[in-house]
Amino acid sequence: MTRQELPADPREAFNPSDYYSIAAVCKTLNVSRGLIIGALEAKDLNAVKTGTRIRIRGKELNQWITPYA
């Protein structure tokens, strides 16, 4: 399995209409789970809770990472 590389334009890193788990986001961006959870707690990222799972929309992720790229 190969690691997904970020595209040159960070707004294209995630499909805007899809929802991603925290684990998938951490793996794609190669960041810690604490960073994503911290962003959720600080309301920098919006998430949807489905049962016991938390999902983050791709559009939100793309907007969040754009200033850092």
Steps between C-alpha positions, in 0.01 A plus 500: 500500500643838402461817697273757340693809397348843540432676169672827411176687573396409857135578424498177298629274778156368591187448291267785614186287500646207698527454875820377667583340833757653731731204434478548122576871534801431724635243256454722193649811658759308704404683820413387851149419615539766771545773238171411331314461829641834617376669183156347555490616862612851402224505235759546224350191336135404488403135533189284486437234760339186358425267786831454678710609201619847410519596133655812351386627161768532234402859424570597862836321495609670179414843641680421826830389342517773233669764724768249607601379155 
